[in-house]
């Protein structure tokens, strides 16, 4: 996850169409919008405090309810109606006219690691937040709350679109983008959402306009198990899995498009003096190309067969079963031609002097992009690092620029200004 320190290494955004760039500049220089852009500096302390409070509430994937209820309470306290939809997403509609479509601004609530107590998320003397999820995705959630407070303060330009703030569930890992899938496909708002702006992480140095696809699998190998001495010679699922993993590690992967394979979890066995009855591994395969992913899936299937066959040949019995179960699928998607969200962000970046680049990543934006809907994912500002690790950190320096970028892009998209 890049942060503000990477700015010197990236190329500036392309020049925006003159008409769009001029419209963004006019919007940004209006008195009402200037007041709104300055709001984030005045409310720095409030935003930082809400960020800390949210991150101290555990929200591991599939167990986000406590955090969702806390966020809903803040939105309601700011005077906005909020609700939990059927998937657990917190949905906050800002309705200016019932006939208008919506621009959705989303940030996922779940984290890979969760604090065991409130003290696991701390503020260091220099203002740095440390602890699980403070960058991914505490920054996005703090941004949603800051936007809600801005729209409470008002006034704002005449819009042609409503705004939907969404804190969604199940983005990480085996959550498989469940919250975003529901929002895009089954939510009562789905047919009325015109575009998606996804907030994920801190860095303002990128605009994710292309979806990196992934498929995730669980490999399970079963045997009879037994005593390490008395039953020596029985087929051992751990040995078969070890051979499989070694073959996977040696698999030749496509270089173009870049494709990756990772064995992230290995489990099996009861003790050092027993033959395991079961061994399992979890595998992540990623690429821009669905075809390249399928090529590696076939190699994985061959590796499992070879690992099992070799163990069976070396043993006096046979392994009972081996199977591969798909546990996650994030669709790949190329950049959309004429994506108005990307064009608007590029124009806003030019206006604010932010040197950003287009990139490809795996985010909640995978779902709308794969459906052909205008979308992009960006960071919410500040500096952060060590995402998905116990040492995750976030520093609010630069947050206001990120929030100004989000607000100006949102105001542009919700009026005619942001249409190239």
C-alpha positions as CSV (number, residue, x, y, z in Angstrom):
1,X,0.0,0.0,0.0
2,X,1.8,3.2,-1.2
3,X,1.8,6.2,1.0
4,X,2.7,9.9,0.7
5,X,6.4,9.1,0.8
6,X,6.1,7.5,-2.6
7,X,5.1,10.7,-4.4
8,X,8.5,11.3,-6.0
9,X,8.4,7.9,-7.6
10,X,5.1,8.3,-9.5
11,X,4.2,10.1,-12.7
12,X,1.9,13.1,-12.6
13,X,-1.7,12.5,-13.7
14,X,-2.3,13.1,-17.4
15,X,-3.6,16.6,-18.4
16,X,-7.4,16.8,-17.9
17,X,-9.7,17.9,-20.7
18,X,-9.6,21.7,-20.6
19,X,-13.4,22.0,-20.2
20,X,-13.4,19.6,-17.2
21,X,-10.3,21.1,-15.6
22,X,-11.8,24.6,-15.9
23,X,-15.1,23.4,-14.4
24,X,-13.3,21.8,-11.4
25,X,-11.4,25.0,-10.8
26,X,-14.5,27.1,-10.9
27,X,-16.2,24.8,-8.4
28,X,-13.3,24.7,-6.1
29,X,-13.0,28.5,-6.0
30,X,-16.7,29.1,-5.1
31,X,-17.1,30.6,-1.6
32,X,-19.3,27.7,-0.3
33,X,-16.9,25.0,-1.5
34,X,-13.9,26.8,-0.1
35,X,-15.6,26.8,3.3
36,X,-16.2,23.1,3.0
37,X,-12.7,22.4,2.0
38,X,-11.4,24.3,5.0
39,X,-13.7,22.5,7.3
40,X,-11.4,19.5,7.6
41,X,-8.6,21.6,9.1
42,X,-11.0,23.1,11.6
43,X,-12.3,19.7,12.6
44,X,-9.0,17.9,12.7
45,X,-9.3,17.0,16.3
46,X,-12.8,15.6,16.0
47,X,-11.8,13.5,12.9
48,X,-8.8,12.0,14.7
49,X,-10.8,11.2,17.8
50,X,-13.5,9.4,15.8
51,X,-10.8,7.5,13.9
52,X,-9.3,6.2,17.2
53,X,-12.7,5.2,18.6
54,X,-13.7,3.3,15.5
55,X,-10.5,1.3,15.3
56,X,-10.7,0.3,18.9
57,X,-13.9,-1.6,18.2
58,X,-13.0,-5.1,16.8
59,X,-14.4,-5.8,13.3
60,X,-12.9,-9.0,12.0
61,X,-14.4,-10.2,8.7
62,X,-17.9,-11.6,9.3
63,X,-18.1,-10.0,12.8
64,X,-18.5,-6.3,12.0
65,X,-21.8,-5.7,13.8
66,X,-20.5,-3.9,16.9
67,X,-18.5,-1.5,14.7
68,X,-21.5,-1.1,12.3
69,X,-23.8,-0.1,15.2
70,X,-21.2,2.4,16.5
71,X,-20.9,4.0,13.1
72,X,-24.7,4.1,12.6
73,X,-25.0,5.9,16.0
74,X,-22.5,8.6,14.9
75,X,-24.3,9.1,11.6
76,X,-27.6,9.5,13.4
77,X,-26.0,11.9,15.9
78,X,-25.0,14.1,13.0
79,X,-28.6,14.2,11.8
80,X,-28.4,11.6,9.0
81,X,-30.7,8.6,8.7
82,X,-28.8,5.4,8.7
83,X,-29.7,1.7,8.4
84,X,-28.1,-1.7,8.4
85,X,-29.0,-3.5,5.2
86,X,-29.5,-7.2,4.8
87,X,-25.8,-7.9,4.4
88,X,-24.8,-5.8,7.5
89,X,-23.6,-2.7,5.6
90,X,-24.2,0.7,7.2
91,X,-26.1,2.8,4.6
92,X,-26.6,6.5,4.9
93,X,-28.6,8.1,2.1
94,X,-28.2,11.9,1.7
95,X,-31.2,12.6,-0.4
96,X,-31.6,16.0,-2.1
97,X,-34.3,15.0,-4.5
98,X,-36.1,11.6,-4.6
99,X,-35.8,11.5,-8.4
100,X,-32.0,11.8,-8.5
101,X,-29.7,8.9,-8.9
102,X,-26.9,8.2,-6.3
103,X,-23.2,8.5,-6.2
104,X,-22.0,5.9,-3.6
105,X,-19.0,6.6,-1.4
106,X,-17.9,3.4,0.4
107,X,-15.3,2.2,2.9
108,X,-15.0,-1.4,4.3
109,X,-15.4,-1.9,8.0
110,X,-13.6,-5.3,8.4
111,X,-10.0,-5.8,9.3
112,X,-7.6,-8.8,8.8
113,X,-6.5,-8.5,12.5
114,X,-8.6,-7.2,15.3
115,X,-7.6,-5.6,18.6
116,X,-8.0,-7.8,21.7
117,X,-8.6,-4.8,23.8
118,X,-8.9,-1.0,23.3
119,X,-5.3,-0.6,24.4
120,X,-4.1,-2.5,21.3
121,X,-4.9,0.7,19.3
122,X,-2.9,3.6,20.7
123,X,-1.8,7.1,19.9
124,X,2.0,7.7,20.0
125,X,3.5,11.0,21.3
126,X,3.9,12.2,17.7
127,X,0.3,11.6,16.9
128,X,0.8,8.3,15.1
129,X,-2.0,5.7,15.5
130,X,-0.7,2.2,15.9
131,X,-2.7,-1.1,15.9
132,X,-4.8,-3.4,13.8
133,X,-6.7,-1.7,11.0
134,X,-5.7,1.9,11.7
135,X,-4.8,2.4,8.0
136,X,-6.8,-0.4,6.4
137,X,-9.4,0.7,6.7
138,X,-9.7,3.1,9.6
139,X,-8.8,6.0,7.3
140,X,-11.7,5.2,5.0
141,X,-14.2,5.0,7.8
142,X,-12.9,8.3,9.4
143,X,-13.4,9.9,5.9
144,X,-17.0,8.7,5.7
145,X,-17.7,10.3,9.2
146,X,-15.9,13.5,8.1
147,X,-18.0,13.7,5.0
148,X,-21.2,13.2,7.0
149,X,-20.2,16.1,9.3
150,X,-19.4,18.3,6.3
151,X,-22.8,17.7,4.8
152,X,-24.4,18.5,8.2
153,X,-22.6,21.8,8.3
154,X,-23.6,22.8,4.7
155,X,-24.3,24.7,2.6
156,X,-23.3,22.8,-0.6
157,X,-23.7,23.4,-4.4
158,X,-26.9,22.5,-6.2
159,X,-26.6,18.8,-7.0
160,X,-28.1,16.6,-9.7
161,X,-27.4,13.4,-7.8
162,X,-28.0,12.1,-4.3
163,X,-25.1,10.8,-2.2
164,X,-25.0,7.3,-0.5
165,X,-22.4,6.9,2.3
166,X,-21.7,3.1,2.9
167,X,-19.6,1.4,5.5
168,X,-19.6,-2.1,4.0
169,X,-18.8,-5.5,5.4
170,X,-16.6,-8.4,4.3
171,X,-14.0,-6.9,2.0
172,X,-10.9,-8.7,3.4
173,X,-9.8,-12.3,2.8
174,X,-12.6,-14.8,2.7
175,X,-15.2,-12.1,3.0
176,X,-14.9,-12.2,-0.8
177,X,-16.3,-8.6,-1.2
178,X,-19.7,-9.8,0.1
179,X,-20.8,-6.4,1.2
180,X,-20.0,-4.7,-2.1
181,X,-21.6,-7.5,-4.0
182,X,-24.8,-7.0,-2.1
183,X,-24.7,-3.2,-2.6
184,X,-24.2,-3.5,-6.4
185,X,-26.5,-6.4,-7.1
186,X,-29.2,-6.8,-4.5
187,X,-29.5,-3.6,-2.5
188,X,-32.7,-1.5,-2.8
189,X,-30.3,1.3,-4.0
190,X,-28.4,-0.9,-6.6
191,X,-30.4,0.2,-9.6
192,X,-30.1,3.9,-8.6
193,X,-26.3,4.1,-8.0
194,X,-24.7,5.8,-11.0
195,X,-21.0,5.6,-9.9
196,X,-18.9,4.3,-7.0
197,X,-16.0,6.1,-5.2
198,X,-14.3,3.5,-2.9
199,X,-12.1,4.7,0.0
200,X,-9.4,2.2,1.0
201,X,-6.2,3.0,2.9
202,X,-4.3,6.3,3.2
203,X,-2.3,7.1,0.1
204,X,-3.5,9.8,-2.3
205,X,-0.8,8.8,-4.8
206,X,-2.9,6.4,-6.8
207,X,-6.3,6.0,-8.5
208,X,-7.3,2.3,-8.8
209,X,-9.0,2.1,-12.2
210,X,-8.4,-1.5,-13.0
211,X,-9.4,-4.6,-11.0
212,X,-6.9,-7.2,-10.1
213,X,-8.6,-10.6,-10.2
214,X,-8.1,-13.3,-7.6
215,X,-9.3,-16.8,-6.9
216,X,-8.7,-18.5,-3.5
217,X,-8.8,-22.2,-2.8
218,X,-8.6,-24.6,0.1
219,X,-6.8,-27.9,-0.5
220,X,-7.8,-30.8,1.8
221,X,-6.1,-34.2,1.9
222,X,-7.4,-36.9,4.3
223,X,-6.0,-40.2,5.5
224,X,-6.5,-42.7,8.3
225,X,-4.1,-41.2,10.7
226,X,-2.3,-43.2,13.4
227,X,0.7,-43.6,15.7
228,X,4.0,-42.4,14.4
229,X,5.8,-45.7,15.3
230,X,3.1,-48.4,15.4
231,X,1.4,-47.3,12.2
232,X,4.5,-46.1,10.3
233,X,4.0,-46.7,6.6
234,X,0.5,-45.4,6.4
235,X,-0.1,-42.6,3.9
236,X,0.4,-39.3,5.6
237,X,-1.7,-36.3,4.4
238,X,0.9,-33.8,5.7
239,X,3.6,-35.4,3.6
240,X,1.3,-35.3,0.5
241,X,0.5,-31.7,1.2
242,X,4.2,-30.9,1.6
243,X,5.0,-32.3,-1.8
244,X,2.1,-30.4,-3.2
245,X,3.2,-27.1,-1.8
246,X,6.8,-27.7,-3.0
247,X,5.4,-28.2,-6.6
248,X,3.3,-25.1,-6.3
249,X,6.3,-23.1,-5.2
250,X,8.2,-24.2,-8.3
251,X,5.3,-23.5,-10.7
252,X,6.2,-21.4,-13.7
253,X,3.8,-18.4,-13.5
254,X,2.9,-16.1,-16.5
255,X,5.0,-13.0,-16.5
256,X,2.7,-11.0,-18.8
257,X,0.2,-10.4,-17.5
258,X,1.8,-10.6,-14.1
259,X,0.4,-13.5,-12.1
260,X,1.1,-14.6,-8.5
261,X,0.5,-17.6,-6.4
262,X,0.7,-17.7,-2.6
263,X,0.2,-20.5,-0.1
264,X,-0.9,-18.5,2.9
265,X,-2.1,-21.1,5.4
266,X,-1.0,-24.7,6.2
267,X,-2.7,-26.8,8.9
268,X,-2.8,-30.4,9.9
269,X,-2.0,-33.0,12.5
270,X,-2.6,-33.5,16.3
271,X,0.9,-34.0,17.6
272,X,4.5,-34.7,16.8
273,X,4.0,-38.4,17.5
274,X,0.9,-39.0,15.4
275,X,0.2,-39.4,11.7
276,X,-2.2,-36.7,10.7
277,X,-5.6,-37.7,9.5
278,X,-6.1,-34.4,7.7
279,X,-3.9,-31.6,6.1
280,X,-5.1,-28.5,4.5
281,X,-3.7,-25.4,2.8
282,X,-5.1,-22.1,1.5
283,X,-3.9,-20.8,-1.8
284,X,-4.3,-17.3,-3.4
285,X,-3.9,-16.8,-7.1
286,X,-4.0,-13.3,-8.6
287,X,-3.7,-11.7,-12.1
288,X,-5.2,-9.1,-14.4
289,X,-6.3,-12.0,-16.7
290,X,-8.9,-14.6,-15.9
291,X,-7.2,-16.9,-18.4
292,X,-3.9,-16.7,-16.6
293,X,-5.6,-17.4,-13.3
294,X,-7.2,-20.5,-14.8
295,X,-3.8,-21.7,-16.2
296,X,-2.4,-21.6,-12.6
297,X,-5.5,-23.3,-11.2
298,X,-4.9,-26.2,-13.6
299,X,-1.2,-26.3,-12.4
300,X,-2.5,-26.4,-8.8
301,X,-4.8,-29.3,-9.6
302,X,-1.9,-31.2,-11.2
303,X,0.3,-30.5,-8.2
304,X,-2.3,-31.9,-5.8
305,X,-2.7,-35.1,-7.9
306,X,1.1,-35.5,-8.1
307,X,1.6,-35.0,-4.3
308,X,-1.1,-37.5,-3.5
309,X,0.0,-40.0,-6.0
310,X,3.6,-39.9,-4.8
311,X,2.6,-40.4,-1.2
312,X,0.3,-43.3,-2.1
313,X,3.2,-45.0,-4.0
314,X,5.5,-44.7,-1.0
315,X,2.9,-46.0,1.5
316,X,1.4,-49.3,2.3
317,X,-2.1,-47.9,2.0
318,X,-3.9,-45.1,0.2
319,X,-5.0,-41.7,1.3
320,X,-8.7,-41.5,1.7
321,X,-9.6,-38.3,-0.2
322,X,-8.2,-35.2,-1.7
323,X,-10.2,-32.2,-2.9
324,X,-9.9,-28.6,-3.8
325,X,-12.6,-26.2,-2.7
326,X,-12.9,-22.6,-4.0
327,X,-13.3,-20.2,-1.1
328,X,-13.1,-16.8,-2.9
329,X,-13.4,-15.2,-6.2
330,X,-12.7,-11.5,-7.1
331,X,-13.4,-10.8,-10.8
332,X,-10.7,-9.1,-12.8
333,X,-11.7,-6.1,-14.9
334,X,-9.9,-3.9,-17.4
335,X,-10.1,-0.1,-17.1
336,X,-13.4,1.3,-18.4
337,X,-13.2,3.6,-21.4
338,X,-14.4,7.0,-20.5
339,X,-14.8,6.3,-16.8
340,X,-16.2,9.6,-15.4
341,X,-15.0,8.8,-11.9
342,X,-11.4,8.4,-13.0
343,X,-11.6,11.5,-15.3
344,X,-13.0,13.6,-12.4
345,X,-10.3,12.4,-10.0
346,X,-7.6,13.2,-12.4
347,X,-8.9,16.7,-12.9
348,X,-9.2,17.2,-9.1
349,X,-5.7,16.0,-8.6
350,X,-4.4,18.4,-11.2
351,X,-6.3,21.2,-9.5
352,X,-5.0,20.3,-6.0
353,X,-1.5,19.6,-7.2
354,X,-1.5,15.9,-6.3
355,X,0.8,13.7,-8.4
356,X,-1.1,10.5,-8.7
357,X,-1.0,7.5,-11.0
358,X,-3.5,5.0,-12.3
359,X,-3.0,1.5,-10.9
360,X,-4.5,-2.0,-10.7
361,X,-5.4,-3.5,-7.4
362,X,-7.8,-5.8,-5.6
363,X,-10.4,-3.7,-3.8
364,X,-14.2,-3.3,-3.5
365,X,-14.0,-1.6,-6.8
366,X,-13.6,-5.0,-8.5
367,X,-17.3,-5.6,-8.3
368,X,-18.7,-2.4,-10.0
369,X,-15.8,-2.4,-12.5
370,X,-16.5,-6.0,-13.5
371,X,-20.2,-5.0,-13.9
372,X,-19.2,-2.2,-16.3
373,X,-20.1,0.5,-13.8
374,X,-18.0,3.7,-13.3
375,X,-15.9,3.2,-10.2
376,X,-12.4,3.9,-8.8
377,X,-10.7,3.3,-5.4
378,X,-8.5,5.9,-3.7
379,X,-6.8,6.5,-0.4
380,X,-8.4,8.8,2.2
381,X,-5.2,10.8,3.0
382,X,-2.5,10.7,5.6
383,X,0.4,8.3,5.8
384,X,0.3,4.7,6.8
385,X,2.0,1.3,6.5
386,X,2.3,-2.3,7.6
387,X,-1.3,-3.1,6.6
388,X,-2.5,-6.5,7.7
389,X,0.3,-6.7,10.3
390,X,0.4,-6.2,14.1
391,X,2.7,-3.2,13.5
392,X,0.1,-1.3,11.3
393,X,0.4,2.5,11.7
394,X,-1.2,5.7,10.5
395,X,-0.1,9.3,10.8
396,X,-2.7,12.0,10.1
397,X,-0.3,14.4,8.4
398,X,-1.7,15.0,4.9
399,X,-5.2,13.7,5.8
400,X,-6.8,17.1,5.1
401,X,-5.6,17.0,1.5
402,X,-7.0,13.6,1.0
403,X,-10.4,14.6,2.4
404,X,-10.4,17.7,0.3
405,X,-9.7,15.6,-2.8
406,X,-12.6,13.2,-1.9
407,X,-15.1,16.1,-1.2
408,X,-14.2,18.0,-4.4
409,X,-14.5,14.9,-6.5
410,X,-17.8,14.0,-4.9
411,X,-19.2,17.4,-5.4
412,X,-18.0,17.4,-8.9
413,X,-19.6,14.0,-9.7
414,X,-22.9,14.9,-8.0
415,X,-23.2,18.1,-10.2
416,X,-22.7,18.4,-13.9
417,X,-19.2,19.6,-13.2
418,X,-17.6,16.2,-13.0
419,X,-18.8,15.0,-16.4
420,X,-16.0,15.2,-19.0
